[in-house]
Amino acid sequence: MTRLILPIPPSLNHAYENRMVRGRRIRVLSREAERFKTEAQLLALSWRNQTGWLLPLPDRKIIVRAWYFWGNMYDNDANNRWKVLFDALEGILYHNDSMVMEHVVNIELDRNNPRLELEFEVGEPWPAKTKLLQKKRKKAAKHA
């Protein structure tokens, strides 16, 4: 299986910042997170085209296996990086990140080439999600 290779996503601690917009404070993606999101989306599109990955049905679980290769031994919390990563790949590799089940397979040190390597597998349907999608389709058809 060909892995999707990405830069290491920013941690949640560095992913958002507060900004004042029209007199209101709002939380927005930081510049670091925006850069990661853009790069991850471009790499994911390229990977999808190279591998022939098809967008799974919306009720399918998506199993993601991850290998982290850290550039240093400090501040390396793999579990604090999923949100930015999965939000970036939504709509490209899966419909909704609520269906993603993550698994960290290994963590290594690679000072010369820090990265995140990912493998994707389409899992079985989640029955509750299937029922919800069926209800939404019936409701939409009724109002059409």
C-alpha positions in Angstrom: 0.0 0.0 0.0 1.4 3.4 -1.0 1.5 5.8 1.9 0.5 9.4 1.9 3.5 11.4 3.2 2.8 14.7 4.8 4.7 17.2 6.9 3.9 16.9 10.6 0.7 18.8 11.4 0.8 21.6 14.0 -0.4 20.7 17.4 -3.7 22.1 18.6 -1.7 24.5 20.8 -0.3 26.1 17.6 -3.3 25.6 15.3 -5.6 28.4 16.3 -5.3 32.0 17.3 -7.7 34.6 18.5 -8.4 37.6 16.2 -10.7 40.6 16.4 -13.1 40.8 13.5 -15.6 43.6 13.5 -15.2 44.1 17.3 -15.7 40.3 18.0 -13.0 37.9 19.1 -13.0 34.7 17.1 -10.7 31.7 16.8 -9.2 31.1 13.4 -6.5 28.8 12.0 -3.0 30.1 12.6 -0.8 30.8 9.6 1.2 27.7 10.4 -2.0 25.6 10.3 -3.2 27.3 7.1 0.1 26.5 5.5 -0.1 22.9 6.6 -3.7 22.6 5.4 -2.9 23.9 2.0 0.2 21.7 1.6 -1.6 18.6 2.9 -4.6 19.1 0.6 -2.3 19.4 -2.5 -0.3 16.3 -1.5 -3.5 14.4 -0.8 -5.0 15.3 -4.2 -1.8 14.1 -5.9 -1.7 10.9 -3.8 -5.4 10.3 -4.6 -4.7 10.6 -8.3 -1.6 8.4 -8.2 -3.2 5.6 -6.2 -6.7 5.7 -7.7 -8.3 6.3 -4.2 -12.0 6.9 -4.6 -14.1 8.9 -2.1 -15.8 6.2 0.0 -19.5 6.2 0.7 -20.4 8.7 3.5 -21.4 5.9 6.0 -18.1 4.0 5.7 -15.5 4.0 8.5 -12.1 5.2 7.4 -9.2 3.5 9.2 -6.0 5.6 9.2 -2.7 4.1 10.2 0.0 6.6 11.1 3.8 6.5 11.4 5.3 9.7 12.9 8.9 10.5 12.2 9.8 13.4 14.5 12.6 15.8 13.8 13.5 16.1 17.5 12.6 14.4 20.8 10.7 17.3 22.3 7.0 18.3 22.3 5.9 15.3 20.3 2.3 14.6 21.1 0.9 12.6 18.3 -2.7 12.7 19.7 -2.6 16.5 19.7 -2.4 16.7 15.9 -5.4 14.8 14.5 -7.9 17.7 14.3 -5.9 19.9 11.9 -4.9 16.8 9.8 -8.3 15.3 9.5 -10.0 18.6 8.8 -7.5 19.3 6.0 -8.2 15.9 4.3 -12.0 16.1 4.6 -13.7 16.2 1.2 -10.6 14.9 -0.5 -10.1 11.4 1.0 -13.4 11.0 2.9 -16.7 12.9 3.3 -16.5 13.7 7.0 -13.8 13.3 9.5 -16.3 12.0 12.1 -15.9 8.6 10.3 -12.1 8.5 10.7 -10.6 6.0 13.2 -6.9 6.7 13.8 -4.2 4.4 14.9 -0.6 5.4 15.6 1.5 2.4 14.5 4.9 3.7 15.3 6.9 6.8 16.3 10.5 7.2 15.2 13.2 9.9 15.1 14.4 11.2 11.8 16.2 14.5 12.2 16.8 14.9 8.5 13.3 14.2 7.2 10.5 14.7 9.8 7.2 13.6 8.4 3.9 11.8 8.9 3.2 8.7 6.8 -0.4 7.6 6.5 -2.2 4.5 5.2 -6.0 4.5 4.5 -8.5 1.7 4.5 -12.2 1.8 3.9 -13.9 -0.1 6.7 -17.4 -1.4 7.2 -20.5 0.8 7.3 -21.5 2.3 10.6 -25.2 1.3 10.9 -26.2 4.4 12.8 -24.7 6.7 10.2 -26.3 4.7 7.4 -29.8 5.1 9.0 -29.2 8.9 9.5 -28.2 9.3 5.9 -31.3 7.4 4.7 -33.5 9.6 6.8 -31.9 12.7 5.3 -32.4 11.4 1.8 -36.0 10.6 2.4 -36.6 14.1 3.9 -34.9 15.8 1.0 -36.9 13.7 -1.5 -40.1 14.6 0.3 -39.3 18.4 0.1 -38.1 18.3 -3.5 
